[in-house]
Each structure stands twice: as structure tokens, then as C-alpha cells.
Amino acid sequence: MRLPREFFYDEIRDGFYIPGLIKRAWGAQLSVLSEIDRICQKNDITYHVYAGTLLGAVRDGQCIPWDDDLDICMLRDDFFKFAEVVKKELPEELTFNSISTNQNNPALVAAVGTASMAVGSDIRKKYYEFLYPVSVDIFVLDDLAKNPEDEKYRKDILRVLYSMMVFIQQEKENNNDFQKKVKEIESLLKIQFNKHQSLKPQFYQLFDKICQEFNGEGGNRVSYLADQLYDEKNWYFKYTMQKTKRISFCGMQVPVPEDYDTVLMAEYGDYHKKVKVGGDHGYPYFKKNEKTVKGTFKEKWIWDYDFKEKDLERPEVYSFRDIVLKTAEYFIASQKKSFEAFVRGDFSMVLALLSKAQEEAITLGNTIEQKKGTGTESVSYIEEYCEALYHAYQLISELLAIEENSMEHLSSALRKDLERKLKKPGYYLRKLHSALEKEFKRQVVFLPHSAKHFDSLRPLIDSLLRAEDVECTIIPIPYFDRLGLGEFSEMHYEGEKFPKGYSIMDYRSYDFAKEIPDCIVINSPYDEFNHVWSVDPFFYSREMKNYTKRLVYVPWFITDEIDPEDKEDGKAFNNMEYYVTVPGVFHADLTIVQSEQMKKAYLEKIAQFAGRGISRKMSKKISGAGSCLLGEKEGQGTIAQFRRFLFKK
């Protein structure tokens, strides 16, 4: 089984942001599941996908967006059969872990998985470049007692054992209360723990043994007893878990109980209603292994964004429009200086300024023609300006030759004629400035990478294309798939996939250093810190802000609203690290998010990442004006905010 590359890209589903790294975890788990499925089919072992995995398979045919692991279940007899054959059937990179196989680190839930991805590239490829340990949990179902009183007594014992196991996990074995409880359990169950060995595996094995106590005694109900301790409605008829059918799940066929409706209702009630599990509860599971994984890969680990406050700084950049307008303003100032020199009688200074102005005007005219072509109004005014400069220069030069050093004795009529000649270039300069403002509209360059995300920009682009004061350029940019350690692999360019009716410019034909647009709009904030893909590094946010005076980030997605203080939003808030604490948000001069509430969530995530001081600074760079994906009203908010920022002095 090989999943398509599109499976692994960041996605919004049911209003929840699923980062590519979670997708890779799913992919790796599906690879493990395919090995389990092969072994079970070969050896006639019945199993089912279970819990959230079963729910996702039945409801959507894919993983639940806020789930990060895969679960299966087996009846105890099938688990024994599986345990007998699994070791010799598994590929060498996978291990089987259960209470009986791992004395040092026992667990109530059995699992098949990898211990480490610090292995060859072929193995990493098999598990979709996921660098963390990965496993599929196996929940073993045992018979409930036929007699409710027997079951109640067993539950009481299991609850005591479970509390002792919590003590052990918290490393409180030397606690007096713990030791007292150990003696009580020994007396109650008429057993003797081996005090010369670790108590941890002994407690886990005892718990597992008691779970099996009523197996084979004719009971018709089964359950995973560790869960049933605190949710006694969570049980299934045994025959339900013995009949199987296969359904599609993430591109593979998986076994589910034939009467999956009854199973899901027992666990979730109205399972068709989508409910996000509150709190992060250690989500995502692989974070607990991050320190170990970083230590394994050492300098090869590149996934931590080392934010520095200088990322908030930006170089002073003048757009091409700014440059030509400032040049025209410079000519006006120079014109004023030349007239002041004339009034002072410093005619040599007047001639020098006129000569220099003409040379610079010719250069400006050539630059404009290269940009706009010949025949523009501004170039015609430059030509008239140059001609006026020439006539003024010639007249003063001739008078100097005739009058030698007695220009101060010029007649009143001649002086007035000279003044008119010197003022005439200023008339054309004012005309030139107006023409430049009209001809050189503010240039906005959009840099989307994916055609399917174009709708997040389309209303804004449409508005700017209709505007008479803005030039809009759409430049789809290439992006690369990435391997686990960040290496670039396949390149993708989707320019031909963008909607027809829009003028698309090839990214190779646009010279950013020459064009210097007034604003660049990015749709991807990650730079090098997305685990699965990357735009071409030339288009990283830290690079783009060197080519424009305004860098704007417009997210390609919207999610459900996130309240950092609401535990039900715990997982969603956790996942904000994948799209908020990334370079583009900090390098951008403006980020436009979907709402004021989302702006608050952004700022809280930034505060946790970089401190309250940085969060306060970022509050000026993030707007909650809306999103083009939310409909006309919110889209108009985005457009209005963008125009205010674009035309800001």
C-alpha cells in the first residue's frame, strides 16, 4: 500500500487544522496496520479497527481530524494466536510489545510498532518519512462475568490495582501508603509479590491475569476492561465482535464488526454527530519522544524555528513607483535650488544644476520607457522638461559670454525673461508628477503555490483587478515535497491549473530586484519549517521582504474559532504551532486572519512561543479583519483592510 503524496499535505477538515506531520504519523501507522492485517489474514486471526479508528472508518472512510493514532481490537483467543505468530511474521524493523513480552516497560495495551526511525532511508521511505517511533495499539477484549456480583467484585479489585499502577508510573513505590496497599492486596488475593524484583511488571501482569478471569465461562458480553472500569456501558455482545466485514479506510480495506452501528453506539452514543475531544491530553502522542529523536539525529534535525527579535525588523525598501515619484520630487527640489542660485547671482551654480538635471531626466525617461514602453505621457513631459532646461541653460550661457561678469546689470526685462525660462521646467515637473502617479499604479504581486487554495485570494484579487489605482500580478510559485530530514524531493508547479480568465505570469520571467513591487502577498507562512513540503527557498518570507515595502500574509485556510482558554479547543490550539509560530507570520508586515477571536488566539500562541513582549509587538502586525473564504461580508473586511494598508503613508 502506498498513499498518494496529496494525502500528506496540511489540510483543514471539519474546521480543524491537520498538519502534515500528523498526516505522516497516520501514514506510518497505516504501514504498520498493513503488516498486522497481512499477518492476521494469513493466520486466520480475527481483529477489527477500534475506537476512534473505527469511528473514522465508518463515518468518513479516513482518520478523524483530531485523532493521532490507530487502534485495533481482538478477542483474547485471537490475541493469543496473534502473539504466537507475530514475532516470526513481522519485518525486522517492527516489534511486538505486550505485558508478557516487555518486563521493563509493560503496558496494558499491546502494540506493534517501530522503536526508532534512525535507520536507513529505505525504511524511512516505507514509513513515509516519519522520524518518530510509531505503533498501532491492540486492545484485548475479555469476557464479562455472567454474574453481575462477580463482575462488581472484579472491578473493585481492578480499580485498586489500577490506582497502584498509577503510583508506580509516578515513581512513588517507596511511599508508605503504597507499601501498605501492597500488603493489603497480598492478603486479599492470597499472593506474594517478589520484593527482589520490580513491582511494576508484577502489577501489570496481575491486572492482565484478573482481566482473563471469566473467559470461557459462557458469558456473552466482552469489553476492554481498563476502559470499562469507569464506563460500564462500554461493552459489546461477543457475537458482534466475531462477525466481520471490510470497508475502505484511507485507501485500504480494513475489518470492522459486521454490526458496527451497535459497537459505535455503545462507545459514542450518537456517533454521527462530530464532537472534538477536549484538551490536548498529550496530543500529539509523538511529542513525548521529541527530545530522544532530536538526540538521535543531532545536527540533522532542522525542524526548530529559532525565532529572533530581528525577524520583526524589515529593511527599508522603496518600490519602483516610490523611486520614480521621489525622482520627480527630487527634480522639483533641484529646480527650486537652481532658481534660488539665480536670485543670489550664482550663475555657475545655476548652469551646473541645469546640466545635472537634464542628465538625470534623460536617465529617468529611459528607465520609464524600459518599464512602460514608448509614447507615455510622463516621457513626453520629461522631453518637454529637458527642452525647457536646455533653453534656460543656453540663454544663461549666451548672456554670460556677452555680459562676462556683469550679469547683475541685466535689464529688468531681460531678467524677467530669464526668470520665466528658469520657472518653465517646474511647470513640466508638476505635470510629470501627476502623470507618474497615474501611470505607475501601486503594484501588488500575489505568490500562491497551489491552485486549490486560490479561492482564499480570489475575491481580493478580483477587487484589485477592477480597481483603477492598482496593478495586480499573479505569479504561481513552485513547491517541493520534502523527506523526513528536510531534503527536497519532487518539485511541483501548478501554474497551468489556476482558473482560466486570470493572467498568470511565469515566476522565471519576473525580476523582483528590478520590479520592486509595492506589495507582495504570500499564501504560505512556513518557509523551511513545514515537515512535508516547501515553496522554493527564493520565495521564503525572509527573502521576499527584501523586495517590497509591504509584505502581507493571507492564510490559505480558515478553521473553527479557537479559544485558548477553552479546554475543548486544546488540540486545535496545540496545532497552531504549525502555522502561527512560523517565519512568515513574523516577517510579514501584515497578517490578515479570519476574526478578532482568531487574532487573540494567534497572539496567545505567540506569547507562549516568544514571550508577552513579542506578542504585544505582533498585535500591530496582525489584523482580524476576516477571510475571503468566509463569504462576502468577511471578504469585504479583508479587502478593506488590505487597501488601507496598501495606501498607508
C-alpha positions in Angstrom: 0.0 0.0 0.0 1.3 3.4 -1.0 -0.5 6.6 -0.1 -0.6 9.4 -2.7 1.6 12.5 -2.0 -1.5 14.7 -1.6 -2.5 12.7 1.4 0.3 14.2 3.4 -0.3 18.0 2.8 -1.7 20.1 5.6 -5.4 20.1 5.5 -8.5 21.7 7.1 -11.2 19.1 7.8 -14.3 19.7 9.9 -12.9 23.1 10.8 -9.7 21.5 12.3 -6.1 22.2 11.0 -4.3 18.9 10.4 -0.6 19.5 10.0 1.5 17.4 7.6 3.4 15.9 10.4 0.2 14.3 11.8 -0.5 13.0 8.3 2.9 11.4 8.3 2.1 9.8 11.6 -1.1 8.4 10.1 0.8 7.1 7.1 3.4 5.4 9.2 0.7 3.8 11.3 -1.2 2.6 8.2 2.0 0.9 7.1 2.2 -0.9 10.5 -1.5 -1.7 10.2 -1.0 -3.2 6.8 1.6 -5.6 8.3 -0.8 -6.6 11.1 -3.5 -7.1 8.5 -1.3 -9.3 6.4 -0.4 -11.5 9.4 -4.0 -11.8 10.6 -5.3 -12.8 7.2 -2.5 -15.3 6.7 -3.2 -16.9 10.1 -7.0 -16.6 10.1 -7.0 -14.3 13.1 -10.0 -12.0 13.6 -9.4 -8.4 14.5 -11.2 -5.1 14.0 -10.3 -1.5 13.8 -11.4 0.0 17.1 -12.4 3.2 18.9 -11.6 6.4 17.0 -10.2 4.4 14.1 -13.5 2.5 13.7 -15.4 5.7 14.0 -13.3 7.4 11.3 -13.5 4.4 9.0 -17.3 4.1 9.3 -18.2 7.8 9.3 -15.7 9.3 6.7 -13.5 6.5 5.4 -10.5 8.3 6.9 -8.9 9.3 10.1 -10.7 11.6 12.5 -9.0 15.0 12.1 -8.2 15.4 15.8 -7.1 11.8 16.3 -3.4 11.0 16.2 -3.2 7.2 16.5 -4.7 4.0 15.1 -6.3 1.3 17.3 -7.4 -2.2 16.7 -9.0 -4.8 19.0 -9.0 -8.6 19.3 -10.9 -11.1 21.4 -8.5 -12.7 23.9 -8.3 -16.1 22.0 -7.4 -14.3 18.8 -4.8 -12.2 20.6 -3.1 -15.4 21.9 -3.0 -16.7 18.3 -1.5 -13.4 17.2 1.1 -13.4 19.9 2.2 -16.9 18.9 3.0 -16.0 15.3 3.6 -12.2 15.3 7.4 -12.3 16.1 8.3 -14.5 13.2 6.0 -12.8 10.8 6.9 -9.2 11.4 9.6 -7.4 9.3 12.7 -6.8 11.3 12.1 -3.1 11.9 8.9 -3.8 13.8 8.4 -5.2 17.3 5.5 -6.6 19.3 5.1 -5.3 22.8 2.7 -6.7 25.4 2.6 -7.3 29.1 4.3 -10.6 28.7 7.0 -9.5 26.2 8.3 -6.4 27.9 9.2 -6.7 31.5 11.0 -3.3 31.7 8.2 -1.2 30.2 4.9 -3.1 30.4 1.7 -1.6 29.3 -1.9 -2.6 29.5 -2.3 -2.0 25.7 -0.3 -4.3 23.4 1.2 -2.7 20.3 3.1 -3.4 17.1 5.5 -0.7 16.1 8.9 0.8 15.4 11.3 1.7 18.2 13.2 4.2 16.1 13.5 5.7 12.6 17.2 6.2 12.9 17.6 3.6 10.2 18.2 3.6 6.5 16.4 5.7 4.0 14.5 2.7 2.6 12.9 2.1 5.9 12.1 5.8 6.4 10.5 5.8 2.9 8.4 2.7 3.9 7.0 4.6 6.8 6.5 7.9 4.9 9.5 9.8 6.3 8.0 9.9 9.8 11.0 10.1 12.2 9.3 9.3 15.5 8.5 5.9 16.9 5.2 4.7 15.6 2.8 1.9 16.7 -0.7 0.5 16.3 -2.3 -0.2 19.7 -4.0 -3.6 20.2 -6.9 -3.6 22.7 -7.7 -7.1 24.0 -11.3 -7.8 24.8 -12.2 -10.1 27.7 -15.4 -11.8 28.8 -17.5 -10.1 31.4 -18.7 -12.3 34.3 -22.2 -13.9 33.9 -22.9 -13.0 37.5 -23.1 -9.2 38.0 -21.9 -9.6 41.6 -18.8 -11.4 40.4 -18.1 -8.7 37.9 -18.6 -6.0 40.5 -16.1 -7.7 42.8 -13.6 -8.0 40.0 -14.0 -4.3 39.1 -13.3 -3.3 42.7 -10.0 -5.3 42.6 -9.0 -3.9 39.2 -9.6 -0.4 40.4 -7.3 -0.9 43.4 -4.6 -2.4 41.1 -5.1 0.4 38.6 -4.5 3.0 41.3 -1.3 1.2 42.4 -0.1 1.2 38.8 -0.6 5.0 38.7 1.5 5.2 41.8 4.2 3.2 40.1 4.1 5.4 37.0 4.6 8.4 39.2 7.6 6.6 40.8 6.0 6.5 44.3 6.8 2.9 45.1 8.6 3.9 48.3 5.6 5.8 49.6 4.3 4.4 53.0 0.7 4.3 51.7 1.8 2.4 48.6 3.6 -0.2 50.7 0.6 -0.6 53.0 -1.6 -1.1 50.0 0.7 -3.8 48.6 0.4 -5.8 51.8 -3.4 -5.4 51.7 -3.5 -6.7 48.1 -1.3 -9.7 49.0 -3.7 -10.5 51.9 -6.8 -10.1 49.8 -5.7 -12.1 46.8 -3.5 -14.6 48.8 -0.5 -13.9 46.7 3.1 -12.8 47.4 4.9 -10.2 45.3 8.6 -10.8 44.7 10.2 -7.8 46.6 13.6 -8.5 45.0 12.2 -7.7 41.5 10.5 -4.6 40.1 6.9 -4.4 41.2 5.8 -2.7 38.0 5.6 -5.7 35.7 4.1 -7.8 38.5 1.2 -5.4 38.9 0.6 -5.2 35.2 0.7 -9.0 34.9 -1.6 -9.4 37.8 -4.1 -6.9 36.3 -3.9 -8.7 33.0 -4.5 -12.1 34.7 -7.6 -10.8 36.5 -9.0 -9.4 33.3 -9.0 -13.0 31.9 -10.6 -14.5 35.0 -14.1 -15.2 33.4 -13.0 -16.0 29.9 -14.6 -19.2 28.6 -17.3 -19.4 31.3 -20.2 -18.8 29.0 -20.6 -15.1 29.3 -22.0 -13.3 26.2 -20.5 -9.8 26.7 -17.0 -8.6 26.2 -15.1 -5.4 26.9 -11.7 -3.8 27.2 -11.7 -3.9 31.0 -9.3 -1.0 31.7 -11.9 1.3 30.0 -14.9 -0.4 31.4 -13.7 0.3 34.9 -15.0 3.8 34.6 -17.6 3.4 31.8 -19.7 0.4 32.5 -21.8 1.0 29.4 -18.8 0.3 27.2 -19.3 -3.3 26.4 -20.3 -5.4 23.3 -22.0 -8.7 22.7 -19.4 -11.3 21.9 -21.0 -12.4 18.8 -20.9 -8.9 17.4 -17.1 -8.9 17.6 -16.9 -12.3 15.9 -18.5 -11.3 12.6 -16.5 -9.1 10.3 -16.8 -7.2 7.1 -14.3 -5.0 5.3 -14.7 -1.3 4.4 -12.5 1.3 2.8 -10.2 3.3 5.1 -7.5 5.7 3.9 -7.2 3.8 0.7 -7.0 0.3 2.2 -9.6 -2.3 3.2 -9.9 -2.8 7.0 -12.1 -5.2 9.0 -14.9 -3.8 11.1 -17.6 -5.6 13.1 -20.5 -6.5 10.9 -22.8 -4.7 13.3 -20.5 -1.7 13.7 -23.5 0.5 14.4 -24.1 -1.3 17.8 -20.4 -1.1 18.7 -20.1 2.6 18.0 -23.3 3.4 19.8 -22.1 1.6 22.8 -18.9 3.7 22.9 -20.1 7.1 21.5 -23.9 7.2 21.6 -24.9 9.3 18.6 -21.6 8.7 16.7 -22.8 10.6 13.6 -22.5 13.8 15.5 -18.9 15.1 15.2 -17.6 16.1 18.6 -14.0 17.2 19.1 -12.3 15.6 22.0 -11.5 18.3 24.6 -8.0 19.0 25.8 -4.7 18.1 24.3 -4.1 15.1 26.6 -0.6 14.6 25.4 -1.6 15.3 21.8 0.1 14.7 19.5 1.4 11.5 21.1 4.8 11.7 19.4 5.8 14.9 21.2 6.9 12.9 24.2 9.6 11.4 22.1 10.9 14.6 20.6 13.9 15.0 22.9 15.0 11.5 22.1 14.5 11.9 18.4 16.5 15.1 18.3 19.3 13.4 20.2 19.3 10.6 17.7 19.5 12.8 14.6 21.6 15.6 16.2 22.7 18.2 13.6 20.5 16.6 11.0 17.4 17.8 13.0 16.4 21.1 11.4 12.7 21.5 12.4 13.0 24.0 15.3 12.4 27.6 14.3 14.9 29.7 16.2 13.0 32.9 16.4 15.0 36.1 16.9 13.5 39.6 17.5 15.3 40.8 14.4 12.8 38.7 12.4 10.3 41.5 13.2 12.6 44.1 11.6 12.5 44.9 7.9 14.9 46.6 5.5 14.0 50.0 4.1 12.7 49.2 0.6 11.4 51.6 -2.0 9.1 50.3 -4.7 9.6 51.2 -8.3 6.7 53.6 -8.0 8.3 55.2 -5.0 11.5 55.6 -6.8 10.1 57.4 -9.9 7.9 59.6 -7.8 10.8 60.5 -5.4 12.9 61.2 -8.5 10.3 63.6 -9.8 10.2 65.3 -6.3 13.9 65.5 -6.4 13.8 67.3 -9.7 11.3 69.8 -8.2 13.6 70.4 -5.3 16.6 70.8 -7.7 14.5 73.3 -9.8 13.9 75.3 -6.6 17.6 75.3 -5.8 18.6 76.5 -9.3 16.2 79.4 -9.1 17.5 80.3 -5.6 21.0 80.3 -7.1 19.8 82.6 -9.9 18.4 85.1 -7.4 21.7 85.0 -5.5 23.5 85.7 -8.7 25.4 82.3 -8.6 25.0 81.6 -12.3 27.7 79.0 -12.5 25.7 77.0 -9.9 22.6 77.5 -12.0 24.3 76.1 -15.0 25.7 73.1 -13.1 22.2 72.3 -11.7 20.5 72.6 -15.0 23.1 70.4 -16.7 22.8 67.7 -14.0 19.0 67.8 -14.0 19.0 67.2 -17.8 21.2 64.2 -17.5 19.2 62.7 -14.7 15.9 63.4 -16.5 17.2 61.5 -19.6 18.1 58.6 -17.4 14.6 58.6 -15.8 13.0 58.8 -19.2 15.0 55.8 -20.4 14.0 53.8 -17.3 10.3 54.6 -17.8 10.5 53.6 -21.4 12.1 50.3 -20.4 9.2 49.7 -18.0 6.2 51.2 -19.8 7.4 51.4 -23.4 7.5 54.5 -25.6 4.8 57.1 -26.0 3.8 57.5 -22.4 2.6 60.9 -21.1 5.3 61.0 -18.5 8.1 60.6 -21.0 6.6 63.4 -23.2 6.7 65.7 -20.1 10.3 64.7 -19.5 11.1 65.6 -23.0 9.5 69.0 -22.7 11.2 69.4 -19.3 14.6 68.6 -20.8 13.9 71.1 -23.7 13.0 73.8 -21.2 16.2 73.1 -19.3 18.2 73.3 -22.5 16.7 76.7 -23.4 17.3 78.1 -20.0 20.9 76.8 -20.0 21.6 78.2 -23.5 20.2 81.6 -22.6 22.2 82.0 -19.4 25.4 80.7 -21.2 25.0 83.2 -24.0 24.3 86.1 -21.6 27.4 85.1 -19.6 29.5 85.2 -22.7 28.2 88.6 -23.7 28.0 90.3 -20.4 31.0 88.5 -18.9 30.8 89.2 -15.2 28.2 91.9 -15.3 25.0 89.8 -15.2 24.0 91.8 -12.2 23.4 94.7 -14.5 20.8 92.9 -16.6 17.9 95.0 -17.6 14.6 94.3 -15.8 13.0 92.9 -19.0 15.9 90.5 -19.6 15.9 89.4 -16.0 12.2 88.7 -16.2 12.7 86.7 -19.3 15.4 84.6 -17.6 13.1 84.0 -14.6 10.4 82.8 -17.0 12.8 80.4 -18.7 14.0 79.1 -15.3 10.5 78.6 -14.0 9.2 76.9 -17.1 10.8 73.4 -16.3 8.9 73.5 -13.0 5.6 73.6 -14.9 6.5 70.4 -16.7 7.7 68.8 -13.5 4.3 69.3 -11.9 2.7 67.7 -15.0 5.3 64.9 -14.8 4.5 64.1 -11.2 0.8 63.9 -11.9 1.4 61.7 -15.0 3.7 59.4 -13.0 1.1 58.9 -10.3 -1.4 57.9 -12.9 0.9 55.7 -15.0 2.6 54.0 -12.1 -0.1 52.5 -10.0 0.7 50.6 -6.9 1.9 47.1 -7.9 0.7 44.1 -5.9 2.2 40.7 -6.6 0.4 37.5 -5.4 2.5 34.4 -4.8 0.2 31.4 -4.4 1.6 27.9 -4.8 -1.5 25.8 -5.0 -4.4 26.2 -7.4 -6.8 24.6 -4.9 -6.1 27.4 -2.4 -6.7 30.2 -5.0 -10.2 30.9 -3.5 -8.6 32.2 -0.4 -7.2 35.1 -2.6 -9.7 35.3 -5.4 -12.1 38.0 -4.0 -9.2 40.2 -3.1 -7.5 39.7 -6.5 -10.8 40.3 -8.3 -11.3 43.6 -6.3 -7.8 44.8 -7.2 -8.2 43.9 -10.8 -11.3 46.0 -11.0 -9.6 48.9 -9.2 -8.1 51.8 -11.3 -5.4 52.6 -8.9 -3.7 49.2 -8.5 -1.8 46.8 -10.9 -2.2 43.2 -9.9 0.1 40.4 -10.9 -0.4 36.7 -10.1 2.7 34.6 -10.0 2.2 30.9 -9.1 5.4 29.6 -7.5 6.9 26.1 -7.4 7.0 23.9 -4.3 8.8 20.8 -3.3 8.0 17.7 -1.4 10.3 17.0 1.5 11.8 13.9 3.1 12.0 13.3 6.8 15.2 15.2 7.4 14.2 18.1 5.2 15.7 17.2 1.9 13.9 18.4 -1.2 12.5 15.7 -3.4 9.9 16.2 -6.2 9.2 19.7 -7.5 5.6 20.8 -8.4 4.4 23.8 -10.4 0.6 24.3 -10.8 0.6 27.5 -13.0 -1.5 25.8 -15.7 -4.1 24.6 -13.1 -5.1 28.1 -12.0 -8.6 29.2 -13.1 -8.9 30.4 -16.6 -9.6 34.1 -17.1 -6.7 35.3 -15.0 -3.4 36.5 -16.4 -0.7 34.3 -14.9 2.9 35.3 -15.0 5.8 32.8 -15.1 7.8 33.1 -11.9 11.0 32.8 -14.0 10.2 35.9 -16.0 9.6 38.3 -13.1 12.7 40.2 -11.8 11.9 41.1 -8.2 15.1 43.1 -7.8 14.2 45.2 -10.8 10.4 45.5 -10.4 10.3 46.1 -6.6 6.5 45.9 -6.2 4.7 48.0 -3.6 3.3 44.9 -2.0 3.9 41.1 -2.1 1.1 38.8 -0.8 2.2 35.3 0.3 -0.1 32.4 0.9 2.4 30.2 2.7 4.0 31.2 6.0 6.2 28.2 6.7 9.5 28.9 5.0 11.6 25.9 5.7 9.6 24.6 8.8 6.9 22.6 7.2 7.8 18.9 7.5 6.1 17.8 4.3 6.6 20.5 1.7 8.3 23.8 1.0 8.0 26.6 -1.6 11.2 27.4 -3.5 13.5 29.0 -0.9 13.8 32.1 -3.0 10.2 32.8 -2.1 10.6 32.4 1.7 9.1 35.3 3.6 12.5 36.4 4.9 13.7 36.8 1.3 10.5 38.4 -0.1 10.5 41.3 2.4 13.8 42.4 0.8 11.9 43.1 -2.5 8.9 45.1 -1.3 8.0 47.7 1.2 4.9 45.8 2.3 4.8 42.0 2.8 1.3 40.6 3.5 0.4 37.1 4.6 -3.1 35.9 3.8 -3.7 32.3 5.2 -4.9 29.8 2.6 -7.4 28.3 5.2 -9.9 29.0 7.8 -10.7 26.9 10.9 -13.3 26.8 13.5 -12.8 29.6 16.0 -10.2 28.8 18.7 -10.4 29.9 22.3 -7.1 29.3 24.1 -8.9 29.2 27.5 -11.5 26.6 26.4 -10.1 23.1 27.1 -12.3 21.7 24.2 -10.1 23.7 21.9 -6.9 22.2 23.4 -5.9 20.2 20.3 -6.8 22.9 17.9 -4.7 25.4 19.9 -1.8 23.0 20.1 -1.8 22.7 16.3 -1.5 26.4 15.9 2.3 25.9 16.5 2.4 24.5 12.9 1.0 27.7 11.3 1.4 30.6 13.8 4.9 30.2 15.3 6.5 30.1 11.8 8.6 32.7 10.0 6.0 34.1 7.6 3.8 35.5 10.5 6.8 37.3 12.0 8.4 38.6 8.8 5.1 39.8 7.3 4.2 43.4 7.8 0.6 42.4 8.0 -1.2 39.1 8.6 -4.9 39.1 7.9 -6.7 36.3 9.9 -10.3 35.3 9.9 -11.6 37.1 13.0 -10.7 39.1 16.1 -11.1 35.9 18.2 -8.6 34.2 16.0 -6.2 37.2 16.3 -6.4 36.7 20.1 -5.6 33.0 19.7 -2.6 33.9 17.4 -1.3 36.4 20.0 -1.6 33.9 22.8 0.2 31.2 20.9 2.9 33.8 20.1 3.1 34.8 23.7 3.8 31.2 24.7 6.4 30.8 22.0 8.3 34.1 22.1 7.0 36.0 25.2 4.4 38.6 26.0 6.6 41.4 24.8 6.8 40.0 21.3 3.1 39.2 21.4 2.4 42.9 22.1 4.5 43.9 19.2 2.8 41.4 16.9 -0.6 42.8 17.9 0.1 45.7 15.5 1.0 43.3 12.7 -2.0 41.0 12.8 -5.5 42.0 11.7 -8.7 40.1 12.5 -10.5 41.7 9.5 -11.8 38.4 8.1 -11.2 35.9 5.3 -12.2 35.7 1.7 -13.2 32.1 2.4 -15.9 33.2 4.9 -18.2 34.8 2.4 -18.9 38.3 1.0 -19.2 40.2 4.3 -16.0 38.9 5.8 -14.3 39.0 2.4 -15.1 42.7 2.1 -13.4 43.2 5.5 -10.3 41.6 4.2 -10.3 43.8 1.1 -10.9 47.0 3.0 -8.1 46.1 5.5 -5.7 45.3 2.6 -6.4 48.6 0.8 -6.0 50.6 3.9 -2.6 49.0 4.5 -1.6 49.3 0.8 -2.3 53.0 0.7 -1.0 53.8 4.1 1.5 56.7 4.1 
